[in-house]
Amino acid sequence: MEGKLKDATSKIRGEKGTDVILTIKKPITEEVHDYTINRDIISSKIFHTMGWLIQRSDTSE
């Protein structure tokens, strides 16, 4: 999964304010849907480490 995630994010990244179309296929029904999203900067205090999801409790940053 990690390799697939890196491949996907490298294709989604681009100039802020531009559109990208995501094509999502549902695994059970095989339905395919296109979603248009607008690129922006994502700031998150949640990160993954060694398989665990950790959320920082400090809000100083």
Residue, then its C-alpha position, 0 to 999 in steps of 0.5 A: m500500500e505504501g508504494k501505491l500511496k506514494d505513486a498516487t500522491s506524486k500524480i496528484r501533486g501540482e500547482k496550487g489552485t489547479d484542478v485534478i480529476l481523481t478516478i475512483k473504482k469501488p472494489i466490490t461493485e466495480e463502479v467508477h466515478d470521477y471527482t474533480i478537486n482543486r489543489d491546495i496546501i494541506s497542513s496536518k498535525i496527524f502523521h503515521t509512524m510504524g503502522w500507528l496513527i499519531q495526532r499531536s496534542d500541542t497546537s503551538e505550530 
